[in-house]
Amino acid sequence: MEIIQNPQEMQAWSRAKARAGATICLVPTMGYFHEGHLSLMRRAATLCDLVVISLFVNPTQFGPNEDLDRYPRDFERDMELVRRERVAAVFAPTPDLMYPQGFQTEVRVRDLATHLCGKSRPVHFAGVATVVSKLFNIVLPDAAVFGEKDFQQLAVIRRMVADLNMPVKIVGHPIVREADGLAMSSRNANLDPANRAAALSLSTGLQLARTQAAQGQRSTAELGQLLTRHIHSFAGTAIDYASFVDCDSLEAVETVDARTVLALAVFVDGKAGKVRLIDNGYVLPQQAD
Ligand code: AMP
């Protein structure tokens, strides 16, 4: 497995592999790996000849008061985990290599980026779209895998790739959860184990909405009230949003139907300050379920 820091070297590596006839699947990550990341890497290995992962905590997708400094990092541990997977190369640049002096280009997806996380994190998706564009130009992948846990991110990337005719197949991968239902996240390392129930309020809230909808409650206003009460019943929770949205447009809907996704972002008290968790899922069973 090769570890490459320099964008030019990465491009040269990918070009050489492509010339030799190999296809490449990219898994972009910010590191501090858990089973969710490993599951994406295994999925990538089924899609192309070679898997490249990128590991870069991208500063431009964090707002000024967000957790860039507290974001968990452990490069050695990550490399140990990744060496056990079928990963051909890790692209791990520094911020200076990605954003050298004079950098001034931004990729912005307009409407999709304004909903949900975009409201409280106004710079986030421009940071994501820009860095993913750069990663695509550097790694030159045929395909890329993104987790459905970051549901809005996946929608933004799909839109960007379609709008800009990027020759990369985008594959979404289902949410990987802990045994108790908590969606895996690098940020879970900052949770307080004594406050686990509060962190579980997202997945149990999702289940609650599903149960109510299955019993016939299709009003998102009613479901939203139940959900808010449920989440607030745990100490130390603050809801950023709990929104019932259309799976494509991400616009809020009044009535639940087969396209309705419940998207949640909740702050919970962690070991050192609040931890922002997200989760989502279709409210009604999907045909493949
Ligand atoms: P991150 O390192 O948090 O930026 O995540 C890298 C990729 O892994 C993104 O495409 C995420 O959506 C995906 N991912 C993170 N957590 C999970 C999870 N629990 N299940 C599935 N995919 C995930």
Residues whose N, C-alpha, C, O or C-beta is under 5 A from the ligand:
A	BS01	AMP	P28 T29 M30 G31 G36 H37 V145 F146 G147 E148 K149 D150 H173 P174 I175 V176 A183 M184 S185
